[in-house]
């Protein structure tokens, strides 16, 4: 009996099964991971003499994405303002000051609307302003309808039979290996 206990305790799941399980889990989670973190300005970061309108052009910002501002923390800041203050570079009454003091600020885009960001202290006049529109993710494409001549399990079962046979064989092989 003690030998049986030892055998059961010493047997473990083969590494290939663990790897297969992990790969399958990652594949299941991929559709859920859809948020994007945009580094504002790319390699240039949040800096003067850069056209952020051109940078944002062609990009789609969706609900759940993030903006990552990288800048000189001793000089610049990140302020969210309304459209009027954005157009006039007025930083006197920001809607939100995203500046944390580290020069690495993250802004969650969790509401579908227009966002307007500027840098105060006169840097807005040097081009440090960004306007984006955040929208909801588009719905996934619909599946095409099943054609009446398409093979089904009832009409041509052999099409589905081979993957089922391989799955049963793999499960049986794992069972025998563990036993």
Residue pairs with C-beta under 8 A, 6 or more apart in sequence:
11 178
13 178
14 174
14 177
14 178
17 174
34 62
34 64
34 137
35 62
35 64
35 65
35 66
36 62
36 65
36 66
37 65
37 66
37 67
37 68
37 106
38 59
38 61
38 65
38 66
38 67
38 68
39 45
39 68
39 70
40 46
40 52
40 55
40 67
40 68
40 69
40 70
40 117
40 130
41 47
41 50
41 52
41 55
41 70
42 55
44 50
45 69
45 70
45 71
46 69
46 70
46 71
46 76
46 78
46 119
46 128
47 71
47 72
47 76
47 128
48 123
48 126
48 127
48 128
49 126
49 127
50 127
50 128
51 127
52 127
52 128
52 129
52 130
53 130
53 131
55 130
56 130
56 131
56 132
59 132
60 135
61 109
61 132
61 133
61 134
61 135
62 109
62 134
62 135
62 136
62 137
63 109
63 110
63 111
63 112
63 134
63 135
63 136
63 137
64 109
64 110
64 137
65 109
65 134
66 106
66 107
66 108
66 109
67 106
67 107
67 109
67 117
67 132
68 104
68 105
68 106
68 107
69 78
69 98
69 104
69 105
69 106
69 107
69 117
70 103
70 104
71 77
71 78
71 103
71 119
72 103
73 101
73 102
73 103
74 103
75 121
75 123
76 103
76 119
76 121
76 123
76 128
77 97
77 99
77 119
77 120
77 121
78 97
78 98
78 99
78 105
78 107
78 117
78 119
79 91
79 94
79 96
79 97
79 98
79 99
79 117
79 118
79 119
79 120
80 94
80 95
80 96
80 97
80 98
80 107
80 115
80 116
80 117
81 90
81 91
81 93
81 94
81 95
81 116
81 117
81 118
82 95
82 116
83 114
83 116
83 131
84 90
85 91
85 92
85 93
85 94
85 116
85 118
86 116
86 117
86 118
86 129
86 131
89 118
89 124
89 125
89 129
91 118
91 119
91 120
91 121
91 124
94 120
98 105
98 107
98 117
99 105
107 115
107 117
109 115
109 132
109 134
111 134
112 134
112 135
112 136
113 133
113 134
114 131
114 132
114 133
114 134
115 130
115 131
115 132
115 133
115 134
116 129
116 130
116 131
117 129
117 130
117 131
118 124
118 128
118 129
118 130
119 128
119 129
151 159
153 160
